[in-house]
Each structure stands twice: as structure tokens, then as C-alpha cells.
């Protein structure tokens, strides 16, 4: 994905947040915009951090151990041992989605911080 697509997705996020604020709260638009932007940024940050941890291979040992345990307990006569060739979670991470989440997380958090600075400085 190029930067135009990332920027377009960022603008779509801001427009969605703004329409939610307009329909739900007609008064205190700026404060409500900051509040809803916080929830969007928190959601993006949580999903991005999960992908970051999974991409780093944190869950690979755990998943491998559970697959081995299942094979030992329930498939004692399985000679093929297909569980060894199954891809680990770090191999299944979509790198395009990871990049989109990273850029959107950083952009939303920067906008949130800037709006908070503006709000508390006024």
C-alpha cells in the first residue's frame, strides 16, 4: 500500500469519528471528538500490539507445545506427525495489515495528543 491509501484510510477514520460525534452529541463537540478519537486510537493500538507480539514469535513456542501435547495425548499411533509442518502464528501474520495498523496507530495517537495539547492549553 502506498502513502495515499494510508492517508485516505486515516481521513476515513476521522470522518467516521466526526459523524459519530455529530449524531450522538450536539454539544461539546471538541471534547466528545477527543473522547471518541481516544477509543479508536486505543482499539488500533491494541490490535497493532497484538500483531507486533505475534509477529515477533512470542506465541510460537506455546502453540508448538500445545500441538505436540495434542499429538501425544490423542494421536499416539500417528506416524506422519503432520503437526510439525503446520505454520506457526508468526508465519501467518499479514504484513500489509501490520503496516496499515502501524501507520494508522501512530497517526491517530499523534492527532489525539495534538488535540489534547490544544484542549488543555486553551
TIMI-2910 file (N, C-alpha, C, CB; in pm, 1 decimal, decimal comma, always signed):
<rs>
+----------+----------+----------+----------+----------+----------+----------+----------+----------+----------+----------+----------+------+
!      n_x !      n_y !      n_z !     ca_x !     ca_y !     ca_z !      c_x !      c_y !      c_z !     cb_x !     cb_y !     cb_z ! resn !
+----------+----------+----------+----------+----------+----------+----------+----------+----------+----------+----------+----------+------+
!    +83,8 !   -117,2 !     +0,0 !     +0,0 !     +0,0 !     +0,0 !    +88,8 !   +124,3 !     +0,0 !    -95,6 !     -0,6 !   +121,4 !  Unk !
!    +45,5 !   +223,4 !    -70,9 !   +122,3 !   +346,1 !    -75,4 !    +68,9 !   +445,5 !    +27,9 !   +118,4 !   +407,0 !   -216,4 !  Unk !
!   +137,2 !   +558,7 !    +38,4 !   +100,8 !   +656,5 !   +140,6 !    -31,9 !   +725,6 !   +111,3 !   +209,8 !   +759,9 !   +153,7 !  Unk !
!    -70,6 !   +734,1 !    -14,9 !   -200,7 !   +792,9 !    -47,3 !   -313,5 !   +707,8 !     +9,5 !   -217,1 !   +808,1 !   -199,6 !  Unk !
!   -299,6 !   +577,2 !     -0,2 !   -400,7 !   +487,5 !    +54,1 !   -405,6 !   +496,1 !   +206,2 !   -373,3 !   +343,7 !    +10,4 !  Unk !
!   -288,2 !   +503,4 !   +269,3 !   -283,6 !   +518,0 !   +415,4 !   -349,0 !   +648,8 !   +457,9 !   -137,8 !   +512,5 !   +466,4 !  Unk !
!   -319,2 !   +754,9 !   +386,4 !   -376,7 !   +884,3 !   +420,5 !   -528,1 !   +883,8 !   +400,1 !   -312,2 !   +995,0 !   +336,5 !  Unk !
!   -574,4 !   +819,5 !   +293,6 !   -717,2 !   +809,0 !   +268,0 !   -787,3 !   +730,7 !   +379,4 !   -742,0 !   +742,2 !   +132,5 !  Unk !
!   -725,4 !   +622,1 !   +424,0 !   -782,3 !   +544,6 !   +533,5 !   -784,9 !   +626,3 !   +662,5 !   -702,9 !   +415,3 !   +554,2 !  Unk !
!   -682,3 !   +706,9 !   +684,5 !   -678,5 !   +793,9 !   +801,7 !   -791,1 !   +897,1 !   +795,9 !   -541,9 !   +864,3 !   +812,1 !  Unk !
!   -812,7 !   +956,4 !   +681,5 !   -920,3 !  +1054,0 !   +664,3 !  -1056,8 !   +988,1 !   +685,3 !   -912,9 !  +1118,3 !   +524,3 !  Unk !
!  -1072,4 !   +865,7 !   +636,8 !  -1197,4 !   +792,7 !   +657,1 !  -1220,9 !   +769,8 !   +805,9 !  -1195,1 !   +657,9 !   +581,5 !  Unk !
!  -1116,8 !   +735,6 !   +880,5 !  -1130,0 !   +718,6 !  +1025,0 !  -1175,3 !   +848,0 !  +1091,6 !   -997,4 !   +672,1 !  +1085,5 !  Unk !
!  -1115,3 !   +959,1 !  +1054,8 !  -1150,3 !  +1087,5 !  +1114,2 !  -1295,3 !  +1124,6 !  +1079,4 !  -1052,9 !  +1197,6 !  +1065,9 !  Unk !
!  -1336,3 !  +1098,9 !   +956,1 !  -1473,5 !  +1129,7 !   +914,8 !  -1573,4 !  +1043,0 !   +992,0 !  -1490,4 !  +1108,3 !   +762,4 !  Unk !
!  -1543,1 !   +915,9 !  +1009,8 !  -1631,3 !   +828,1 !  +1087,5 !  -1643,7 !   +878,2 !  +1230,6 !  -1578,7 !   +683,2 !  +1086,5 !  Unk !
!  -1532,3 !   +916,3 !  +1290,3 !  -1535,0 !   +967,3 !  +1427,5 !  -1617,2 !  +1095,9 !  +1434,2 !  -1391,1 !   +992,4 !  +1479,4 !  Unk !
!  -1597,5 !  +1183,3 !  +1338,1 !  -1669,1 !  +1310,2 !  +1338,7 !  -1819,6 !  +1290,3 !  +1320,9 !  -1615,3 !  +1400,9 !  +1229,1 !  Unk !
!  -1860,4 !  +1198,2 !  +1234,2 !  -2003,6 !  +1173,3 !  +1216,7 !  -2065,1 !  +1110,9 !  +1341,8 !  -2027,2 !  +1082,2 !  +1096,0 !  Unk !
!  -1991,1 !  +1023,7 !  +1409,0 !  -2040,5 !   +967,9 !  +1535,2 !  -2061,5 !  +1079,3 !  +1636,5 !  -1942,4 !   +862,4 !  +1591,0 !  Unk !
!  -1967,0 !  +1170,8 !  +1644,5 !  -1979,0 !  +1282,5 !  +1738,9 !  -2097,7 !  +1370,3 !  +1702,8 !  -1849,8 !  +1366,2 !  +1740,9 !  Unk !
!  -2115,9 !  +1401,0 !  +1577,0 !  -2226,9 !  +1487,7 !  +1536,0 !  -2363,3 !  +1426,3 !  +1564,9 !  -2216,0 !  +1519,0 !  +1388,4 !  Unk !
!  -2376,7 !  +1296,6 !  +1542,3 !  -2506,8 !  +1233,9 !  +1563,3 !  -2537,2 !  +1205,5 !  +1710,0 !  -2514,2 !  +1106,1 !  +1485,6 !  Unk !
!  -2435,0 !  +1179,9 !  +1788,3 !  -2460,2 !  +1141,8 !  +1927,3 !  -2462,1 !  +1260,1 !  +2023,4 !  -2356,4 !  +1043,6 !  +1972,2 !  Unk !
!  -2377,4 !  +1358,0 !  +2000,5 !  -2369,0 !  +1469,2 !  +2095,8 !  -2365,2 !  +1601,4 !  +2021,7 !  -2244,8 !  +1455,2 !  +2186,0 !  Unk !
!  -2473,0 !  +1678,0 !  +2025,5 !  -2472,9 !  +1807,0 !  +1957,0 !  -2395,5 !  +1915,8 !  +2033,3 !  -2615,4 !  +1852,5 !  +1934,8 !  Unk !
!  -2374,1 !  +1896,5 !  +2162,7 !  -2298,5 !  +1996,3 !  +2238,7 !  -2161,3 !  +1940,2 !  +2276,8 !  -2376,8 !  +2039,3 !  +2365,7 !  Unk !
!  -2069,2 !  +2026,8 !  +2304,6 !  -1930,8 !  +1991,7 !  +2339,8 !  -1867,4 !  +1901,7 !  +2233,3 !  -1926,8 !  +1921,6 !  +2477,1 !  Unk !
!  -1869,6 !  +1947,5 !  +2111,6 !  -1816,7 !  +1867,6 !  +2001,0 !  -1668,6 !  +1836,4 !  +2016,8 !  -1839,2 !  +1939,4 !  +1870,4 !  Unk !
!  -1590,7 !  +1933,9 !  +2060,2 !  -1446,1 !  +1914,3 !  +2067,6 !  -1410,4 !  +1809,1 !  +2172,1 !  -1375,9 !  +2046,5 !  +2099,9 !  Unk !
!  -1473,4 !  +1815,7 !  +2287,3 !  -1444,5 !  +1719,2 !  +2394,0 !  -1489,1 !  +1579,3 !  +2353,0 !  -1514,1 !  +1760,9 !  +2525,5 !  Unk !
!  -1606,6 !  +1569,0 !  +2295,6 !  -1655,9 !  +1438,2 !  +2253,1 !  -1572,8 !  +1381,3 !  +2137,9 !  -1802,5 !  +1448,4 !  +2211,5 !  Unk !
!  -1524,9 !  +1467,9 !  +2050,3 !  -1437,4 !  +1422,9 !  +1941,7 !  -1308,5 !  +1363,5 !  +1998,7 !  -1404,9 !  +1540,0 !  +1845,6 !  Unk !
!  -1252,5 !  +1428,0 !  +2099,6 !  -1131,2 !  +1376,7 !  +2164,0 !  -1160,5 !  +1242,5 !  +2231,2 !  -1076,8 !  +1478,6 !  +2267,8 !  Unk !
!  -1275,5 !  +1231,3 !  +2297,4 !  -1310,0 !  +1106,7 !  +2365,8 !  -1325,6 !   +990,1 !  +2268,9 !  -1437,9 !  +1124,6 !  +2445,0 !  Unk !
!  -1397,2 !  +1011,6 !  +2160,6 !  -1418,8 !   +903,1 !  +2064,2 !  -1290,0 !   +872,0 !  +1988,5 !  -1531,2 !   +940,1 !  +1965,0 !  Unk !
!  -1210,5 !   +973,8 !  +1961,3 !  -1080,4 !   +950,1 !  +1898,3 !   -991,3 !   +865,3 !  +1988,2 !  -1011,1 !  +1083,5 !  +1865,9 !  Unk !
!  -1000,8 !   +886,1 !  +2118,7 !   -925,0 !   +803,6 !  +2212,2 !   -963,2 !   +657,1 !  +2199,9 !   -947,1 !   +851,3 !  +2354,9 !  Unk !
!  -1092,6 !   +628,2 !  +2189,8 !  -1135,9 !   +488,9 !  +2178,3 !  -1090,6 !   +425,8 !  +2046,9 !  -1287,5 !   +480,0 !  +2190,2 !  Unk !
!  -1096,8 !   +500,7 !  +1938,7 !  -1046,1 !   +449,3 !  +1811,3 !   -895,7 !   +423,2 !  +1819,8 !  -1076,6 !   +548,3 !  +1696,9 !  Unk !
!   -822,2 !   +517,1 !  +1877,0 !   -676,9 !   +500,6 !  +1890,1 !   -643,2 !   +383,0 !  +1980,7 !   -612,8 !   +629,1 !  +1945,0 !  Unk !
!   -720,5 !   +365,5 !  +2086,6 !   -698,6 !   +253,1 !  +2176,8 !   -723,6 !   +119,8 !  +2106,7 !   -788,7 !   +265,6 !  +2299,4 !  Unk !
!   -828,6 !   +113,9 !  +2026,6 !   -858,0 !     -8,2 !  +1951,9 !   -745,9 !    -40,3 !  +1852,6 !   -991,9 !     +5,5 !  +1877,9 !  Unk !
!   -703,2 !    +58,9 !  +1776,3 !   -593,6 !    +38,1 !  +1681,7 !   -464,7 !     -0,6 !  +1753,7 !   -570,9 !   +164,3 !  +1598,1 !  Unk !
!   -436,0 !    +62,6 !  +1867,2 !   -314,1 !    +32,3 !  +1941,0 !   -316,4 !   -110,5 !  +1993,7 !   -295,9 !   +130,7 !  +2056,3 !  Unk !
!   -429,7 !   -154,3 !  +2044,4 !   -440,9 !   -290,2 !  +2096,6 !   -420,9 !   -393,9 !  +1987,0 !   -576,3 !   -310,3 !  +2163,0 !  Unk !
!   -487,0 !   -374,9 !  +1874,6 !   -473,4 !   -470,5 !  +1763,9 !   -330,8 !   -468,9 !  +1709,0 !   -574,3 !   -438,0 !  +1651,1 !  Unk !
!   -271,6 !   -349,2 !  +1697,5 !   -134,5 !   -340,4 !  +1647,4 !    -36,8 !   -409,4 !  +1742,6 !    -94,1 !   -193,5 !  +1627,7 !  Unk !
!    -51,4 !   -387,9 !  +1873,0 !    +40,0 !   -451,4 !  +1967,7 !    +26,1 !   -602,5 !  +1968,2 !    +16,2 !   -397,9 !  +2107,0 !  Unk !
!    -96,1 !   -653,2 !  +1950,6 !   -113,0 !   -797,8 !  +1939,8 !    -40,3 !   -851,5 !  +1816,6 !   -262,4 !   -834,1 !  +1933,7 !  Unk !
!    -55,4 !   -782,7 !  +1702,6 !    +16,0 !   -825,4 !  +1581,1 !   +167,4 !   -815,0 !  +1600,0 !    -28,0 !   -740,3 !  +1459,9 !  Unk !
!   +211,9 !   -711,4 !  +1668,6 !   +355,3 !   -693,0 !  +1692,7 !   +411,8 !   -808,6 !  +1775,2 !   +381,0 !   -558,9 !  +1764,4 !  Unk !
!   +340,4 !   -847,3 !  +1878,7 !   +385,9 !   -957,1 !  +1964,5 !   +381,4 !  -1089,4 !  +1889,0 !   +299,7 !   -965,7 !  +2092,1 !  Unk !
!   +274,9 !  -1112,4 !  +1813,4 !   +263,3 !  -1236,6 !  +1737,2 !   +368,2 !  -1243,9 !  +1626,9 !   +123,5 !  -1249,4 !  +1677,2 !  Unk !
!   +397,7 !  -1130,5 !  +1563,8 !   +498,5 !  -1127,8 !  +1457,0 !   +637,7 !  -1157,1 !  +1512,2 !   +497,8 !   -991,4 !  +1385,8 !  Unk !
!   +660,9 !  -1118,3 !  +1634,8 !   +790,2 !  -1142,8 !  +1697,2 !   +812,8 !  -1286,7 !  +1738,6 !   +805,0 !  -1056,0 !  +1815,6 !  Unk !
!   +709,5 !  -1369,9 !  +1734,0 !   +725,7 !  -1511,7 !  +1764,1 !   +699,1 !  -1547,9 !  +1909,4 !   +862,9 !  -1554,4 !  +1728,0 !  Unk !
!   +633,1 !  -1460,8 !  +1983,6 !   +608,0 !  -1487,3 !  +2124,8 !   +519,9 !  -1610,0 !  +2144,6 !   +543,5 !  -1366,4 !  +2189,8 !  Unk !
!   +419,8 !  -1628,5 !  +2059,0 !   +325,2 !  -1738,0 !  +2076,2 !   +369,0 !  -1866,3 !  +2006,7 !   +190,6 !  -1697,0 !  +2025,0 !  Unk !
!   +481,1 !  -1865,5 !  +1934,6 !   +522,4 !  -1982,7 !  +1858,4 !   +551,2 !  -2103,3 !  +1947,7 !   +645,0 !  -1949,8 !  +1776,3 !  Unk !
!   +625,2 !  -2081,7 !  +2055,7 !   +657,4 !  -2192,2 !  +2146,4 !   +534,0 !  -2247,8 !  +2214,3 !   +756,8 !  -2146,8 !  +2251,1 !  Unk !
!   +443,4 !  -2161,6 !  +2251,9 !   +319,4 !  -2203,8 !  +2317,2 !   +234,2 !  -2288,0 !  +2222,6 !   +239,7 !  -2081,5 !  +2365,5 !  Unk !
!   +217,6 !  -2241,4 !  +2100,7 !   +137,3 !  -2315,3 !  +2002,4 !   +203,8 !  -2448,2 !  +1967,5 !   +116,8 !  -2231,0 !  +1874,7 !  Unk !
!   +335,7 !  -2448,5 !  +1952,1 !   +406,5 !  -2572,2 !  +1921,2 !   +389,1 !  -2673,4 !  +2034,4 !   +555,8 !  -2544,1 !  +1896,7 !  Unk !
!   +397,8 !  -2626,3 !  +2158,8 !   +379,7 !  -2715,5 !  +2273,5 !   +240,1 !  -2774,2 !  +2280,1 !   +409,1 !  -2641,8 !  +2401,3 !  Unk !
!   +137,2 !  -2691,6 !  +2254,2 !     +0,9 !  -2743,3 !  +2255,1 !    -21,8 !  -2843,6 !  +2142,7 !    -98,5 !  -2629,2 !  +2243,5 !  Unk !
!    +34,5 !  -2818,1 !  +2025,8 !    +19,2 !  -2913,0 !  +1915,4 !    +87,0 !  -3045,9 !  +1949,2 !    +77,9 !  -2854,4 !  +1785,0 !  Unk !
!   +203,5 !  -3039,1 !  +2008,6 !   +275,8 !  -3160,6 !  +2045,8 !   +200,2 !  -3237,4 !  +2153,9 !   +417,7 !  -3126,1 !  +2094,4 !  Unk !
!   +148,0 !  -3164,7 !  +2252,7 !    +70,5 !  -3228,0 !  +2358,9 !    -52,9 !  -3298,0 !  +2301,6 !    +28,8 !  -3124,0 !  +2464,3 !  Unk !
!   -121,8 !  -3230,8 !  +2210,2 !   -240,0 !  -3291,0 !  +2148,1 !   -202,0 !  -3416,7 !  +2071,4 !   -309,0 !  -3190,7 !  +2054,4 !  Unk !
!    -88,5 !  -3412,5 !  +2002,0 !    -44,1 !  -3528,0 !  +1925,0 !    -10,0 !  -3644,2 !  +2017,8 !    +77,1 !  -3491,6 !  +1838,2 !  Unk !
!    +55,9 !  -3616,9 !  +2127,3 !    +95,2 !  -3722,7 !  +2219,6 !    -27,0 !  -3782,5 !  +2289,3 !   +194,4 !  -3668,8 !  +2323,5 !  Unk !
!   -121,3 !  -3698,5 !  +2328,2 !   -236,0 !  -3746,5 !  +2405,5 !   -343,7 !  -3814,6 !  +2320,4 !   -297,4 !  -3631,5 !  +2480,2 !  Unk !
!   -367,4 !  -3765,1 !  +2202,1 !   -483,4 !  -3813,8 !  +2126,1 !   -447,5 !  -3891,7 !  +2000,0 !   -570,0 !  -3698,1 !  +2088,3 !  Unk !
!   -327,7 !  -3879,5 !  +1949,9 !   -289,6 !  -3948,6 !  +1826,0 !   -160,7 !  -4026,1 !  +1849,1 !   -272,4 !  -3847,7 !  +1708,2 !  Unk !
!   -165,8 !  -4123,8 !  +1934,3 !    -44,0 !  -4196,6 !  +1971,4 !    +13,9 !  -4277,6 !  +1855,1 !    -72,9 !  -4289,2 !  +2088,4 !  Unk !
!    -67,9 !  -4320,4 !  +1763,2 !    -20,9 !  -4404,8 !  +1653,9 !     +1,8 !  -4325,9 !  +1525,5 !   -119,9 !  -4516,1 !  +1628,4 !  Unk !
!     +4,2 !  -4194,6 !  +1532,8 !    +21,7 !  -4111,2 !  +1413,8 !   +168,7 !  -4108,9 !  +1375,7 !    -31,0 !  -3967,1 !  +1438,1 !  Unk !
!   +200,5 !  -4171,9 !  +1265,6 !   +339,4 !  -4181,2 !  +1222,8 !   +381,1 !  -4058,1 !  +1142,7 !   +360,7 !  -4307,4 !  +1140,0 !  Unk !
!   +286,7 !  -3991,5 !  +1077,5 !   +319,4 !  -3880,7 !   +988,2 !   +364,1 !  -3755,4 !  +1063,4 !   +200,0 !  -3847,9 !   +902,0 !  Unk !
!   +309,2 !  -3733,1 !  +1179,1 !   +338,4 !  -3613,9 !  +1259,4 !   +324,0 !  -3486,1 !  +1177,0 !   +479,8 !  -3622,4 !  +1317,9 !  Unk !
!   +202,5 !  -3467,2 !  +1125,1 !   +173,9 !  -3350,7 !  +1042,2 !   +179,7 !  -3220,4 !  +1119,9 !    +38,9 !  -3365,1 !   +978,8 !  Unk !
!   +169,0 !  -3225,5 !  +1250,6 !   +166,6 !  -3104,5 !  +1331,1 !   +299,0 !  -3029,5 !  +1325,8 !   +132,6 !  -3138,4 !  +1474,1 !  Unk !
!   +406,7 !  -3097,3 !  +1290,7 !   +536,7 !  -3029,4 !  +1283,7 !   +546,7 !  -2937,5 !  +1162,4 !   +649,5 !  -3132,1 !  +1279,5 !  Unk !
!   +473,0 !  -2968,8 !  +1055,8 !   +479,7 !  -2887,8 !   +934,6 !   +378,0 !  -2774,1 !   +931,4 !   +459,6 !  -2975,3 !   +815,1 !  Unk !
!   +287,3 !  -2767,3 !  +1027,7 !   +188,5 !  -2659,0 !  +1029,6 !   +258,6 !  -2526,6 !  +1057,2 !    +78,6 !  -2685,8 !  +1136,0 !  Unk !
!   +212,5 !  -2419,3 !   +992,6 !   +278,4 !  -2290,0 !  +1014,7 !   +249,8 !  -2235,6 !  +1155,2 !   +232,4 !  -2188,5 !   +909,0 !  Unk !
!   +348,4 !  -2169,5 !  +1210,3 !   +335,7 !  -2108,0 !  +1342,1 !   +267,8 !  -1971,7 !  +1329,1 !   +474,4 !  -2093,6 !  +1409,7 !  Unk !
!   +217,2 !  -1915,4 !  +1438,5 !   +147,1 !  -1786,6 !  +1430,2 !   +231,0 !  -1673,7 !  +1371,5 !   +100,6 !  -1746,4 !  +1566,2 !  Unk !
!   +361,6 !  -1674,0 !  +1396,5 !   +443,8 !  -1566,6 !  +1342,0 !   +458,8 !  -1576,6 !  +1190,7 !   +580,2 !  -1567,9 !  +1407,1 !  Unk !
!   +434,3 !  -1693,9 !  +1135,3 !   +440,8 !  -1712,0 !   +990,7 !   +309,2 !  -1676,0 !   +922,4 !   +478,1 !  -1855,3 !   +958,0 !  Unk !
!   +202,2 !  -1661,0 !   +999,9 !    +70,4 !  -1631,3 !   +943,3 !    +34,0 !  -1484,1 !   +950,0 !    -34,5 !  -1711,2 !  +1014,2 !  Unk !
!   +122,3 !  -1398,3 !   +997,6 !    +92,4 !  -1256,0 !  +1009,8 !    +91,9 !  -1192,7 !   +871,4 !   +195,0 !  -1185,4 !  +1102,1 !  Unk !
!    -15,3 !  -1120,4 !   +841,3 !    -26,4 !  -1047,9 !   +715,5 !    +53,4 !   -917,5 !   +727,8 !   -176,7 !  -1019,4 !   +679,5 !  Unk !
!   +161,8 !   -904,2 !   +653,6 !   +249,5 !   -788,2 !   +667,4 !   +185,3 !   -659,5 !   +615,6 !   +379,4 !   -813,1 !   +594,2 !  Unk !
!    +97,3 !   -670,5 !   +519,0 !    +26,2 !   -549,8 !   +472,1 !    -63,9 !   -494,1 !   +581,7 !    -57,8 !   -581,4 !   +346,0 !  Unk !
!   -139,5 !   -582,2 !   +645,3 !   -225,3 !   -539,8 !   +755,1 !   -142,6 !   -483,1 !   +869,9 !   -310,9 !   -656,7 !   +804,3 !  Unk !
!    -28,9 !   -544,2 !   +896,5 !    +59,4 !   -496,6 !  +1002,7 !   +107,0 !   -353,8 !   +974,1 !   +180,1 !   -590,9 !  +1018,3 !  Unk !
!   +145,7 !   -326,6 !   +850,9 !   +191,3 !   -191,7 !   +814,5 !    +77,6 !    -89,6 !   +823,7 !   +249,7 !   -191,9 !   +672,4 !  Unk !
!    -41,1 !   -128,7 !   +778,7 !   -156,3 !    -38,7 !   +787,2 !   -187,7 !     -6,9 !   +932,5 !   -279,4 !   -100,8 !   +718,4 !  Unk !
!   -188,8 !   -109,7 !  +1016,1 !   -216,5 !    -87,7 !  +1157,9 !   -110,8 !     +0,9 !  +1222,6 !   -224,5 !   -220,9 !  +1231,4 !  Unk !
!    +14,1 !    -18,2 !  +1185,0 !   +121,4 !    +61,9 !  +1244,0 !   +105,5 !   +208,6 !  +1207,5 !   +258,5 !    +10,7 !  +1198,2 !  Unk !
!    +82,3 !   +237,1 !  +1082,7 !    +70,5 !   +376,4 !  +1038,5 !    -55,3 !   +441,6 !  +1095,8 !    +68,5 !   +384,0 !   +884,8 !  Unk !
!   -167,2 !   +369,2 !  +1095,1 !   -290,5 !   +425,9 !  +1149,6 !   -280,0 !   +448,5 !  +1300,4 !   -409,0 !   +334,2 !  +1118,7 !  Unk !
!   -214,7 !   +357,5 !  +1371,1 !   -197,6 !   +373,3 !  +1515,4 !   -115,1 !   +496,1 !  +1546,9 !   -132,1 !   +249,6 !  +1575,6 !  Unk !
!     -5,5 !   +512,0 !  +1478,3 !    +81,0 !   +628,3 !  +1502,5 !     +8,5 !   +757,5 !  +1466,9 !   +211,7 !   +616,8 !  +1421,3 !  Unk !
!    -59,7 !   +759,2 !  +1353,6 !   -128,7 !   +881,1 !  +1310,3 !   -241,5 !   +919,7 !  +1405,9 !   -184,7 !   +862,5 !  +1169,4 !  Unk !
!   -323,1 !   +823,0 !  +1445,7 !   -433,5 !   +853,4 !  +1536,9 !   -382,4 !   +898,9 !  +1673,6 !   -523,8 !   +730,8 !  +1553,2 !  Unk !
!   -275,9 !   +837,3 !  +1722,5 !   -222,0 !   +878,5 !  +1851,9 !   -157,8 !  +1016,2 !  +1845,8 !   -120,7 !   +777,0 !  +1901,0 !  Unk !
!    -94,4 !  +1050,1 !  +1735,5 !    -37,6 !  +1184,5 !  +1720,6 !   -148,7 !  +1288,8 !  +1716,4 !    +48,9 !  +1193,4 !  +1593,0 !  Unk !
!   -254,3 !  +1262,8 !  +1640,3 !   -367,2 !  +1356,7 !  +1634,6 !   -431,3 !  +1369,5 !  +1772,4 !   -472,5 !  +1310,2 !  +1530,3 !  Unk !
!   -445,1 !  +1258,3 !  +1842,2 !   -503,2 !  +1262,3 !  +1976,2 !   -417,9 !  +1346,7 !  +2070,6 !   -518,5 !  +1120,3 !  +2031,9 !  Unk !
!   -288,2 !  +1329,1 !  +2067,3 !   -200,6 !  +1408,8 !  +2153,3 !   -204,5 !  +1556,2 !  +2117,7 !    -58,4 !  +1358,1 !  +2144,3 !  Unk !
!   -207,2 !  +1586,4 !  +1989,4 !   -215,9 !  +1726,6 !  +1949,0 !   -347,4 !  +1792,4 !  +1994,2 !   -202,2 !  +1737,4 !  +1797,4 !  Unk !
!   -456,6 !  +1719,3 !  +1980,5 !   -584,8 !  +1772,7 !  +2025,5 !   -588,7 !  +1789,4 !  +2177,2 !   -698,3 !  +1681,9 !  +1980,4 !  Unk !
!   -526,3 !  +1698,2 !  +2249,1 !   -520,3 !  +1713,3 !  +2394,6 !   -436,3 !  +1833,0 !  +2436,0 !   -464,4 !  +1587,4 !  +2458,1 !  Unk !
!   -325,9 !  +1856,2 !  +2365,6 !   -244,2 !  +1975,0 !  +2393,9 !   -322,4 !  +2101,0 !  +2365,9 !   -115,2 !  +1973,9 !  +2311,0 !  Unk !
!   -394,2 !  +2102,9 !  +2255,0 !   -476,7 !  +2219,8 !  +2222,0 !   -585,2 !  +2240,3 !  +2326,0 !   -539,8 !  +2204,1 !  +2082,9 !  Unk !
!   -651,1 !  +2132,7 !  +2366,7 !   -760,7 !  +2144,4 !  +2462,4 !   -711,7 !  +2195,6 !  +2598,3 !   -830,2 !  +2009,3 !  +2479,3 !  Unk !
!   -600,5 !  +2142,8 !  +2646,6 !   -554,4 !  +2181,6 !  +2779,3 !   -476,0 !  +2312,1 !  +2779,0 !   -469,5 !  +2072,4 !  +2837,5 !  Unk !
!   -432,7 !  +2357,1 !  +2662,8 !   -364,1 !  +2486,4 !  +2658,3 !   -461,9 !  +2603,1 !  +2645,3 !   -265,5 !  +2488,9 !  +2542,5 !  Unk !
!   -585,7 !  +2576,9 !  +2602,6 !   -685,0 !  +2683,1 !  +2588,7 !   -759,7 !  +2703,0 !  +2714,0 !   -780,1 !  +2654,3 !  +2478,3 !  Unk !
+----------+----------+----------+----------+----------+----------+----------+----------+----------+----------+----------+----------+------+
</rs>
